[in-house]
C-alpha cells in the first residue's frame, strides 16, 4: 500500500510499512522512514510507485488550465477527488487525483484552501483584483530586469532621469527603480554611487557629495525666493574716518572694517565698524525669513552658499569706495595704548580700502615688525592696531590663537580639468596667530564682548557664546567665556554671514536708538532661533570639513603622489604633513604621537573619501611642536 500525504507544507508519497490505526510508519521516496498521522494522508493507492506518481502528477498538473478549472468547479466547497471525478468523467485514478490536488494547491489565487485537500473557488471580484496585481507584478519584474540590464551595461535608464538624488540619498526600497539599482549593484560589485557615476548620472564625484548636502538642507535649491529690497535709513550721519577691511581674497561678505584717527591732544580714536544689514530690513520681513531659514552662510572649498541674496550682501558689504550703514565701536586710546573709554554709534562709514591677506601678509608679519620692513599703504594703522591687539590680548590673559597651529586655505580653479573632473585645487598653509590674525581677532573679541555687555546692562536679551568647565554653548543670558577670558561674548561681528549676529545687531541697534528691541526677554522665538542655529551651524561646519577632506584626496590624486610624509596622531591614525588629511594606516607599527613617518600611497576613493596607505619608515621622533599639533 502506498500513500500520498502532506508534511511541512509539501506533498510526499511513500510505502506503508506499518498501520497503527491513528498513525502510519511510511518509507518515503528517499528511503527514510517517518511516522505520520493518518489525518495527514490525502490518498491511498496501489499503483504506480510513489516516486512515479509524484513525477507524473506534477507534470500533468503544470499542464492544467487553471481558469477552466475555476469555471467548472462550482461555488460550493469541494474536495480534490470530487473535482477530479467531474473533470475526468470517471472515478479518478491515483495519478489523476494527485494531478488535481497539485493543480489546485498551486493556484491559491484561484482556489482558497478550506482544509486538507478541500478548496473553494475565489470570488470573481477578488480573482479579478488578484490577476491585475499579478499582471502588475509581472510588468514590474520585466521593467526591473530591463533597467538592471541597462545599468550593468553602463547606461542610465530613462526612468532614472528625474530621481537620481532620491536613489542616492533617500532610496525607497518599494520603488522598482531602487530594486533595479540594488540588483545591478550586486551584479557589478559597485556601490550605488559608483555605479551611477559610471552610468553618467553624476558629472563628478564632487557632485555626489555637494548634491547630498543640497538634498538634505536645500531640497528646493539654493535660489532665493522673491524679496523686498532693503531700505537704507535716510538720516544716518557720515563718519569722518578712513576705514579699511582685512579679509582673504575670496571674501565678498565684508562684515568688518577699522579706522585709526589721531586725536589733536594725542592718542587715537580707533573705530571698529560692522556692516549693518539690520538697519535695512526688520524682523518679520521677507529677508528676515530667508536669513532665519538658512541661519548661516555655508562655506566649502571653491564655493559657498550665502545666507543673504547677493543683492543684499552687495548693498551692505563694506566694499572700498562706498559709504555703508554700520554700527561702530569707537575706542578712546591714549598714546600708551590704554583704552580709556568707548562709544557706539549708528552711522554711514566710508571705506577706502579692502586689504587682502595675500597682498598684505608678505609685508606685515612677525619678521617685518621686528626688522622694520618696507613701507606700504596702511602700514602705520596696521602696526598701531597690532600693538593695541597685543595689549588687549595681555589684558585678557588668553592668546587669541595658538601660534603653532596651522590654517589651510583651499582654492579651486573650476576652469581647469583634471582626471577626476573640473576643479584644480591648491592648498596653502598659514600659521595661526600671525600679527594680522591677532589684530582682527582681538578687535572682534573686544567688539563682541563690549556689545554683549551693552545688551546685558540694558536688560535686553541677546545670543551669547558661553564657556565654562571646558564646554561651549549658546545662551540668551550673558555669562563668562572662560576660553576667551571675557565676562560675556555676544556674536555681533558677522551679521551678513550668521543669523545670530544679525539678531544681536537688531537688539544692539534698538538699544542705541532707543527703540523697542525686536526680541523681548524670555522670547520663545529667540530661544528657537538659538537652538536651530546651533544645530544647523554644526551641520554646516561638518559639511565644510567633509568637503575639505574630499579636496585633500583630490589634491593627492591630482599630484599623483606615490609616497607622502605624515605625523602620527595616535595608534594608527596619521595626518599628512602637506595637507590636513587624517586617515588610518593599518600597517603602522607602534609609534610615539608626533612621530614623522613615510608612507606609500596605494589607493584612494573619492566616493568614500578614503586613502589607502602602507607604512614605509619612521623619519623622525616627535618634537615639542609636533606634539602640540597632535592635540585635537
C-alpha positions as CSV (number, residue, x, y, z in Angstrom):
1,X,0.0,0.0,0.0
2,X,1.2,3.5,-0.9
3,X,0.0,6.8,0.5
4,X,0.2,10.5,-0.6
5,X,0.5,12.7,2.4
6,X,1.2,16.3,3.4
7,X,4.2,17.2,5.5
8,X,5.7,20.6,6.3
9,X,3.5,22.3,3.7
10,X,4.5,20.0,0.8
11,X,3.2,16.7,-0.7
12,X,5.1,13.5,-0.3
13,X,4.5,9.9,-1.1
14,X,5.7,6.6,0.3
15,X,5.2,2.9,1.1
16,X,3.2,2.0,4.2
17,X,5.4,-0.2,6.4
18,X,3.1,-0.4,9.5
19,X,-0.5,0.7,10.1
20,X,-1.2,1.6,13.7
21,X,-4.8,2.9,13.1
22,X,-4.2,6.6,14.0
23,X,-0.7,6.7,12.6
24,X,1.4,5.0,9.9
25,X,5.0,4.1,9.5
26,X,6.0,5.1,6.0
27,X,9.1,4.8,4.0
28,X,9.3,7.9,1.7
29,X,10.7,8.0,-1.8
30,X,14.2,8.8,-0.4
31,X,14.3,5.7,1.7
32,X,13.7,7.4,5.0
33,X,11.2,6.1,7.5
34,X,8.8,8.6,9.0
35,X,5.8,8.4,11.3
36,X,2.7,10.3,10.0
37,X,-0.7,10.8,11.4
38,X,-3.5,9.1,9.4
39,X,-5.3,12.5,9.2
40,X,-2.4,13.8,7.0
41,X,-3.0,11.1,4.4
42,X,-4.7,12.5,1.4
43,X,-4.7,9.5,-0.9
44,X,-4.1,5.7,-0.7
45,X,-3.1,3.9,-3.8
46,X,-1.5,0.7,-5.1
47,X,0.0,1.9,-8.3
48,X,2.1,3.4,-9.7
49,X,5.1,3.5,-7.4
50,X,5.3,6.6,-5.1
51,X,8.1,8.4,-7.0
52,X,6.5,7.7,-10.3
53,X,3.2,9.1,-9.0
54,X,4.8,12.3,-7.9
55,X,6.6,12.8,-11.2
56,X,3.6,12.1,-13.4
57,X,1.2,14.1,-11.3
58,X,3.4,17.2,-11.1
59,X,4.0,17.1,-14.8
60,X,0.2,16.8,-15.6
61,X,-0.7,19.5,-13.0
62,X,1.5,22.0,-14.7
63,X,-0.4,21.5,-18.0
64,X,-3.9,22.1,-16.4
65,X,-5.9,25.2,-17.5
66,X,-6.4,26.9,-14.1
67,X,-9.1,29.3,-15.4
68,X,-11.1,26.4,-16.8
69,X,-10.9,24.5,-13.5
70,X,-12.2,27.7,-11.8
71,X,-15.1,27.9,-14.2
72,X,-16.3,24.3,-13.8
73,X,-15.7,23.7,-10.1
74,X,-18.9,25.3,-8.8
75,X,-19.4,27.7,-6.0
76,X,-19.5,25.3,-3.0
77,X,-16.6,23.8,-1.1
78,X,-15.2,20.6,-2.7
79,X,-12.5,18.0,-2.3
80,X,-9.9,17.5,-4.9
81,X,-11.1,13.9,-5.6
82,X,-14.6,15.2,-6.2
83,X,-13.4,17.7,-8.8
84,X,-11.1,15.1,-10.4
85,X,-14.2,12.8,-10.9
86,X,-16.2,15.6,-12.6
87,X,-13.2,16.7,-14.6
88,X,-12.1,13.3,-15.9
89,X,-15.7,11.9,-16.1
90,X,-15.0,8.8,-14.0
91,X,-13.6,7.7,-10.7
92,X,-10.1,9.1,-10.8
93,X,-7.0,7.0,-10.6
94,X,-4.2,7.8,-8.3
95,X,-2.3,9.9,-10.8
96,X,-5.5,11.8,-11.9
97,X,-6.5,12.6,-8.3
98,X,-2.9,13.7,-7.4
99,X,-2.8,15.8,-10.6
100,X,-6.0,17.6,-9.5
101,X,-4.6,18.1,-5.9
102,X,-1.4,19.5,-7.2
103,X,-3.1,21.8,-9.7
104,X,-5.5,23.2,-7.0
105,X,-2.7,23.7,-4.5
106,X,-0.5,25.5,-6.9
107,X,-3.2,28.1,-7.7
108,X,-4.1,29.8,-4.3
109,X,-5.2,32.9,-6.2
110,X,-8.0,30.9,-7.9
111,X,-8.8,28.4,-5.1
112,X,-8.9,29.1,-1.4
113,X,-7.9,26.2,0.8
114,X,-10.5,25.2,3.3
115,X,-8.9,22.2,4.9
116,X,-6.7,19.2,3.9
117,X,-7.5,18.5,0.3
118,X,-10.5,20.8,0.3
119,X,-11.0,24.0,-1.6
120,X,-13.5,26.7,-2.7
121,X,-13.2,28.9,-5.8
122,X,-12.2,32.5,-5.2
123,X,-15.0,35.1,-5.7
124,X,-14.9,36.7,-9.1
125,X,-14.1,40.2,-8.0
126,X,-11.3,39.0,-5.7
127,X,-9.8,36.9,-8.5
128,X,-10.0,39.8,-10.9
129,X,-8.1,42.1,-8.5
130,X,-5.6,39.3,-7.8
131,X,-5.0,38.8,-11.6
132,X,-4.5,42.6,-12.0
133,X,-2.0,42.6,-9.2
134,X,-0.2,39.6,-10.7
135,X,0.0,41.3,-14.1
136,X,1.3,44.5,-12.5
137,X,3.9,42.5,-10.7
138,X,4.9,40.8,-14.0
139,X,5.3,44.1,-15.7
140,X,7.3,45.4,-12.8
141,X,9.6,42.4,-12.9
142,X,10.2,43.0,-16.6
143,X,10.9,46.7,-16.0
144,X,13.3,45.9,-13.2
145,X,15.1,43.4,-15.4
146,X,15.3,45.9,-18.2
147,X,16.7,48.7,-16.0
148,X,19.1,46.3,-14.3
149,X,20.5,45.3,-17.7
150,X,21.0,48.9,-18.8
151,X,22.8,49.8,-15.6
152,X,25.1,46.7,-15.8
153,X,25.8,47.8,-19.4
154,X,26.8,51.3,-18.1
155,X,23.8,53.2,-19.4
156,X,21.4,55.3,-17.3
157,X,17.8,54.1,-17.7
158,X,15.4,56.8,-18.8
159,X,13.3,56.2,-15.7
160,X,16.2,57.4,-13.5
161,X,16.5,60.8,-15.2
162,X,14.5,62.8,-12.6
163,X,15.1,60.8,-9.5
164,X,18.9,60.3,-9.1
165,X,19.0,62.3,-5.8
166,X,16.3,60.2,-4.3
167,X,18.0,57.0,-5.5
168,X,21.3,58.1,-4.0
169,X,20.4,59.8,-0.8
170,X,16.9,58.6,0.3
171,X,16.1,55.4,-1.6
172,X,12.6,54.0,-1.2
173,X,13.0,50.2,-1.5
174,X,9.4,49.8,-2.6
175,X,10.2,51.5,-5.9
176,X,11.1,49.4,-8.8
177,X,14.0,51.8,-9.7
178,X,15.6,51.1,-6.4
179,X,15.2,47.4,-6.8
180,X,16.8,47.5,-10.2
181,X,19.6,49.6,-8.9
182,X,20.2,47.2,-6.0
183,X,20.2,44.2,-8.3
184,X,22.7,46.0,-10.7
185,X,24.9,46.8,-7.7
186,X,25.0,43.1,-6.8
187,X,25.9,42.2,-10.4
188,X,28.6,44.7,-10.8
189,X,30.0,44.7,-7.3
190,X,29.8,48.5,-7.2
191,X,28.0,50.8,-4.7
192,X,25.0,52.8,-5.9
193,X,27.0,56.0,-6.1
194,X,29.9,54.4,-8.1
195,X,27.5,52.7,-10.5
196,X,25.5,55.8,-11.2
197,X,28.7,57.8,-11.6
198,X,29.8,55.2,-14.2
199,X,26.5,55.5,-16.0
200,X,26.8,59.3,-16.2
201,X,24.1,60.2,-13.7
202,X,26.7,62.4,-11.9
203,X,29.2,64.7,-13.7
204,X,31.8,64.1,-11.0
205,X,32.4,62.7,-7.5
206,X,32.2,66.3,-6.2
207,X,28.6,66.5,-7.4
208,X,27.8,63.4,-5.4
209,X,28.9,65.0,-2.1
210,X,27.7,68.5,-2.8
211,X,24.3,67.3,-4.1
212,X,23.8,65.2,-1.0
213,X,24.2,68.3,1.2
214,X,21.7,70.2,-1.0
215,X,19.3,67.3,-0.9
216,X,19.2,67.4,2.9
217,X,19.5,71.1,3.6
218,X,18.3,72.8,0.4
219,X,15.8,70.5,-1.2
220,X,14.2,73.3,-3.1
221,X,17.6,74.5,-4.4
222,X,19.8,77.4,-3.4
223,X,17.9,80.2,-5.3
224,X,16.4,82.8,-3.2
225,X,12.6,83.5,-3.2
226,X,11.3,87.0,-4.2
227,X,12.0,89.6,-1.5
228,X,11.5,93.3,-0.8
229,X,14.7,95.3,-1.4
230,X,16.3,96.6,1.8
231,X,15.8,100.3,2.6
232,X,18.7,102.4,3.9
233,X,17.9,104.8,6.8
234,X,17.7,108.3,5.3
235,X,19.2,110.3,8.2
236,X,22.4,108.5,9.1
237,X,25.4,110.7,9.8
238,X,28.5,110.0,7.9
239,X,31.6,109.2,10.0
240,X,34.7,111.3,9.4
241,X,37.0,108.3,9.2
242,X,39.0,106.5,6.6
243,X,38.2,102.8,7.1
244,X,39.8,99.7,5.7
245,X,39.0,96.0,5.9
246,X,41.2,92.9,6.2
247,X,40.0,89.7,4.5
248,X,41.1,86.8,2.4
249,X,40.9,87.0,-1.4
250,X,37.6,85.2,-1.7
251,X,35.6,87.2,0.8
252,X,32.6,89.1,-0.6
253,X,30.6,89.4,2.7
254,X,32.9,92.1,4.2
255,X,31.4,92.5,7.7
256,X,34.1,94.4,9.5
257,X,36.4,97.3,8.9
258,X,38.7,99.5,11.0
259,X,39.8,103.1,11.2
260,X,42.5,105.0,13.0
261,X,42.1,108.7,13.6
262,X,44.8,110.7,15.5
263,X,43.4,113.0,18.3
264,X,44.8,116.6,18.5
265,X,45.6,116.1,22.1
266,X,47.5,112.8,21.5
267,X,46.3,109.3,21.2
268,X,43.8,107.9,18.8
269,X,40.2,107.3,18.1
270,X,40.1,103.7,16.8
271,X,37.0,102.5,15.1
272,X,35.6,99.0,14.7
273,X,32.9,99.2,12.1
274,X,30.5,96.3,11.5
275,X,28.2,96.2,8.4
276,X,24.6,96.8,9.5
277,X,22.1,94.9,7.4
278,X,19.8,95.0,10.5
279,X,19.2,98.7,9.5
280,X,17.9,97.7,6.1
281,X,15.2,95.2,6.9
282,X,13.4,94.3,10.1
283,X,12.5,91.2,11.9
284,X,9.5,89.6,10.3
285,X,10.4,90.8,6.8
286,X,10.9,88.5,3.8
287,X,14.6,88.9,4.1
288,X,14.5,88.0,7.8
289,X,12.6,84.9,6.8
290,X,15.3,84.0,4.3
291,X,18.1,84.5,6.8
292,X,16.1,82.7,9.6
293,X,15.7,79.7,7.3
294,X,19.4,79.5,6.2
295,X,20.9,80.7,9.5
296,X,24.4,81.0,8.2
297,X,26.5,81.2,5.0
298,X,27.7,77.7,4.1
299,X,31.4,77.5,3.3
300,X,33.3,74.9,1.3
301,X,36.4,74.9,-0.8
302,X,35.7,76.6,-4.1
303,X,32.2,77.6,-3.4
304,X,29.7,79.0,-0.8
305,X,26.0,79.4,-0.3
306,X,25.3,82.8,1.2
307,X,22.8,83.4,4.0
308,X,21.5,86.5,2.2
309,X,21.0,87.2,-1.5
310,X,23.9,88.8,-3.4
311,X,21.9,92.0,-3.9
312,X,21.6,92.4,-0.2
313,X,25.2,91.5,0.5
314,X,26.3,94.0,-2.1
315,X,24.1,96.7,-0.5
316,X,25.7,96.3,2.9
317,X,29.2,94.8,2.4
318,X,31.9,97.2,3.4
319,X,33.4,97.5,-0.1
320,X,36.0,100.0,-0.9
321,X,34.8,103.3,-2.5
322,X,31.5,103.4,-0.8
323,X,29.9,104.6,2.4
324,X,27.7,101.9,4.0
325,X,25.5,101.7,7.1
326,X,27.4,100.4,10.0
327,X,27.3,100.0,13.8
328,X,30.7,101.4,15.0
329,X,32.5,100.9,18.3
330,X,35.0,103.8,18.9
331,X,37.8,103.3,21.4
332,X,39.4,106.3,23.1
333,X,43.1,105.2,23.2
334,X,45.9,107.1,24.8
335,X,49.4,107.3,23.5
336,X,50.4,104.4,25.8
337,X,47.7,102.3,24.2
338,X,45.5,102.4,27.3
339,X,41.8,102.3,26.4
340,X,40.1,105.0,28.5
341,X,36.6,104.9,27.0
342,X,34.4,103.7,24.2
343,X,31.3,104.8,22.4
344,X,28.9,103.0,20.0
345,X,27.2,104.7,17.0
346,X,24.9,104.0,14.1
347,X,26.3,105.8,11.0
348,X,27.5,105.6,7.5
349,X,31.1,104.6,7.2
350,X,33.2,105.5,4.2
351,X,35.5,102.6,3.3
352,X,38.7,103.4,1.4
353,X,40.4,100.1,1.1
354,X,39.8,96.3,1.2
355,X,43.1,94.8,2.2
356,X,43.7,91.1,1.3
357,X,45.7,88.7,3.2
358,X,47.8,87.5,0.3
359,X,48.8,91.1,-0.5
360,X,49.5,92.4,3.0
361,X,50.9,89.4,4.9
362,X,54.2,89.3,3.0
363,X,54.7,93.0,4.1
364,X,53.1,92.7,7.5
365,X,54.3,89.8,9.6
366,X,56.5,89.0,12.6
367,X,59.7,89.4,10.6
368,X,58.8,92.8,9.2
369,X,57.5,94.0,12.5
370,X,60.8,93.0,14.2
371,X,63.0,94.4,11.4
372,X,61.0,97.4,10.2
373,X,60.2,96.1,6.8
374,X,59.2,98.1,3.7
375,X,56.7,100.9,3.8
376,X,53.3,100.4,2.3
377,X,49.9,101.9,2.4
378,X,48.1,101.4,5.8
379,X,51.3,100.2,7.5
380,X,51.1,102.8,10.3
381,X,47.5,101.9,11.0
382,X,48.2,98.2,10.9
383,X,51.2,98.4,13.2
384,X,49.2,100.5,15.7
385,X,46.3,98.1,15.7
386,X,48.6,95.2,16.2
387,X,50.3,96.9,19.2
388,X,46.8,97.6,20.6
389,X,45.8,94.0,20.0
390,X,48.9,92.8,21.9
391,X,47.9,94.9,24.9
392,X,44.3,93.6,24.7
393,X,45.4,90.0,24.5
394,X,47.6,90.5,27.6
395,X,44.7,92.1,29.4
396,X,42.5,89.1,28.7
397,X,45.3,86.7,29.8
398,X,44.4,84.4,26.9
399,X,46.1,84.1,23.5
400,X,43.7,84.7,20.6
401,X,45.3,81.8,18.7
402,X,48.0,79.2,19.2
403,X,50.9,80.3,17.1
404,X,51.9,76.7,16.3
405,X,48.6,75.8,14.8
406,X,48.3,75.8,11.0
407,X,45.3,77.1,9.0
408,X,44.9,75.7,5.5
409,X,43.5,77.8,2.6
410,X,41.7,75.9,-0.2
411,X,41.4,77.5,-3.6
412,X,39.7,75.7,-6.5
413,X,40.2,76.6,-10.1
414,X,37.0,75.4,-11.7
415,X,38.2,76.1,-15.2
416,X,41.0,73.6,-15.1
417,X,40.1,70.0,-15.8
418,X,41.6,67.0,-14.0
419,X,41.2,63.3,-14.4
420,X,38.6,63.5,-11.6
421,X,36.6,66.2,-13.3
422,X,36.6,70.0,-13.2
423,X,38.5,71.7,-10.4
424,X,42.2,72.1,-9.7
425,X,42.8,72.5,-6.0
426,X,45.5,74.5,-4.4
427,X,46.0,74.1,-0.6
428,X,48.1,76.7,1.2
429,X,49.3,77.0,4.8
430,X,49.1,79.9,7.2
431,X,50.4,79.8,10.7
432,X,47.6,80.8,13.0
433,X,48.4,83.7,15.4
434,X,50.1,85.9,12.8
435,X,50.1,89.6,13.5
436,X,47.2,90.1,11.1
437,X,45.2,87.3,12.7
438,X,45.8,88.7,16.2
439,X,44.9,92.2,15.1
440,X,41.5,91.1,13.7
441,X,40.7,88.5,16.4
442,X,41.4,90.9,19.4
443,X,39.3,93.7,17.9
444,X,36.4,91.4,17.2
445,X,36.6,89.9,20.7
446,X,36.5,93.4,22.1
447,X,33.5,94.4,20.0
448,X,31.6,91.2,20.7
449,X,32.2,91.4,24.5
450,X,31.5,95.2,24.7
451,X,28.2,94.9,22.8
452,X,27.3,91.8,24.8
453,X,27.8,93.8,28.0
454,X,25.7,96.7,26.4
455,X,22.8,94.4,26.0
456,X,23.1,92.9,29.4
457,X,23.3,96.3,31.1
458,X,20.2,97.5,29.2
459,X,18.2,94.3,30.2
460,X,17.8,93.4,26.6
461,X,18.3,89.7,25.7
462,X,20.9,88.6,23.2
463,X,22.6,85.4,22.0
464,X,25.8,84.7,23.8
465,X,28.6,82.2,23.5
466,X,29.3,80.9,26.9
467,X,32.2,78.6,28.1
468,X,32.5,77.0,31.5
469,X,34.2,73.8,32.5
470,X,35.6,73.4,29.0
471,X,32.1,73.2,27.4
472,X,30.9,75.9,24.9
473,X,27.2,76.5,24.5
474,X,24.9,79.3,23.4
475,X,22.7,81.2,25.9
476,X,20.3,84.1,25.9
477,X,21.8,85.3,29.2
478,X,25.2,87.0,29.5
479,X,27.8,84.7,31.2
480,X,31.6,84.4,31.1
481,X,33.5,82.8,28.2
482,X,36.4,81.3,30.1
483,X,38.3,80.3,26.9
484,X,38.5,83.9,25.8
485,X,38.8,85.4,29.3
486,X,35.8,87.8,28.9
487,X,32.8,88.2,31.2
488,X,30.4,87.9,28.2
489,X,30.7,87.3,24.5
490,X,27.8,88.0,22.0
491,X,28.5,87.2,18.4
492,X,27.8,90.5,16.7
493,X,30.6,91.0,14.1
494,X,29.3,88.9,11.2
495,X,25.7,89.9,10.5
496,X,26.0,89.2,6.8
497,X,27.1,85.6,7.4
498,X,25.4,84.4,10.6
499,X,21.8,84.8,11.8
500,X,22.9,85.0,15.4
501,X,24.9,88.1,14.7
502,X,22.0,89.6,12.8
503,X,19.7,89.1,15.7
504,X,22.2,90.6,18.1
505,X,22.6,93.6,15.8
506,X,18.8,94.2,15.8
507,X,19.0,94.3,19.6
508,X,22.1,96.5,19.7
509,X,20.6,98.9,17.2
510,X,17.4,99.2,19.3
511,X,19.4,100.0,22.4
512,X,21.5,102.6,20.7
513,X,18.5,104.3,19.0
514,X,16.1,104.0,22.0
515,X,13.6,101.8,20.1
516,X,11.8,98.7,21.3
517,X,14.0,95.6,20.8
518,X,12.6,93.1,18.3
519,X,13.1,90.2,20.8
520,X,11.7,90.7,24.4
521,X,13.1,88.9,27.4
522,X,12.3,85.2,27.5
523,X,11.3,85.4,23.9
524,X,10.2,81.9,22.6
525,X,11.3,83.0,19.1
526,X,14.8,84.0,20.3
527,X,15.2,80.6,22.0
528,X,14.1,78.8,18.9
529,X,16.5,80.8,16.7
530,X,19.3,79.9,19.1
531,X,18.5,76.2,19.1
532,X,18.1,76.0,15.4
533,X,21.3,78.0,14.8
534,X,23.4,75.7,17.0
535,X,22.2,72.6,15.2
536,X,22.4,74.0,11.7
537,X,25.7,75.7,12.2
538,X,27.2,72.4,13.5
539,X,25.9,70.6,10.4
540,X,27.3,73.3,8.0
541,X,30.7,73.1,9.7
542,X,30.7,69.3,9.4
543,X,29.9,69.6,5.7
544,X,32.8,72.1,5.3
545,X,35.2,69.6,7.0
546,X,33.9,66.8,4.8
547,X,34.5,68.8,1.6
548,X,37.9,69.9,2.8
549,X,38.7,66.2,3.3
550,X,37.4,65.4,-0.2
551,X,39.6,68.1,-1.8
552,X,42.6,66.8,0.2
553,X,42.1,63.4,-1.5
554,X,41.7,65.2,-4.9
555,X,45.0,67.0,-4.2
556,X,46.7,63.7,-3.6
557,X,45.4,62.3,-6.9
558,X,46.0,65.5,-8.8
559,X,49.7,65.4,-7.8
560,X,49.8,61.6,-8.4
561,X,51.7,61.1,-5.2
562,X,53.0,57.6,-4.5
563,X,54.7,58.5,-1.2
564,X,54.0,61.1,1.4
565,X,55.1,62.1,4.9
566,X,52.7,62.1,7.8
567,X,52.6,62.9,11.5
568,X,51.3,60.2,13.9
569,X,48.3,61.4,15.9
570,X,47.6,58.2,17.9
571,X,47.7,54.5,17.4
572,X,47.5,54.0,13.6
573,X,45.9,57.4,12.9
574,X,48.0,59.9,10.9
575,X,47.8,63.3,9.3
576,X,49.7,64.2,6.2
577,X,52.3,66.9,6.5
578,X,51.4,68.9,3.4
579,X,47.6,68.9,3.7
580,X,45.1,68.4,6.6
581,X,44.1,64.8,5.6
582,X,43.7,62.4,8.5
583,X,43.3,58.6,7.9
584,X,44.3,55.3,9.3
585,X,47.3,53.2,8.3
586,X,46.7,49.6,9.4
587,X,50.3,48.6,8.8
588,X,51.7,51.3,11.0
589,X,53.8,49.8,13.9
590,X,53.6,51.4,17.3
591,X,54.8,55.0,17.2
592,X,55.0,57.9,19.7
593,X,52.4,60.6,18.9
594,X,54.1,63.3,16.9
595,X,56.5,61.0,15.1
596,X,57.0,61.7,11.4
597,X,56.6,58.6,9.2
598,X,56.9,57.9,5.5
599,X,54.0,56.3,3.7
600,X,53.4,54.6,0.4
601,X,50.0,55.8,-1.0
602,X,48.5,52.7,-2.5
603,X,45.0,53.9,-3.4
604,X,42.2,56.4,-2.8
605,X,38.5,56.7,-3.2
606,X,36.6,59.9,-3.9
607,X,33.2,58.5,-3.1
608,X,34.1,57.0,0.3
609,X,36.7,59.8,0.6
610,X,39.4,57.4,1.9
611,X,43.1,56.8,1.3
612,X,44.9,53.5,1.4
613,X,48.5,53.7,2.6
614,X,51.3,51.4,3.7
615,X,54.0,52.2,6.3
616,X,57.5,52.6,4.9
617,X,59.7,54.1,7.6
618,X,59.9,56.3,10.7
619,X,61.5,59.6,9.6
620,X,61.8,61.5,12.9
621,X,60.9,61.2,16.5
622,X,58.4,63.8,17.9
623,X,59.4,67.3,18.9
624,X,57.5,69.7,21.1
625,X,55.9,71.4,18.2
626,X,54.7,68.1,16.7
627,X,53.3,67.0,20.0
628,X,51.2,70.2,20.2
629,X,49.9,69.6,16.6
630,X,48.7,66.1,17.6
631,X,46.3,67.5,20.2
632,X,42.9,67.6,18.5
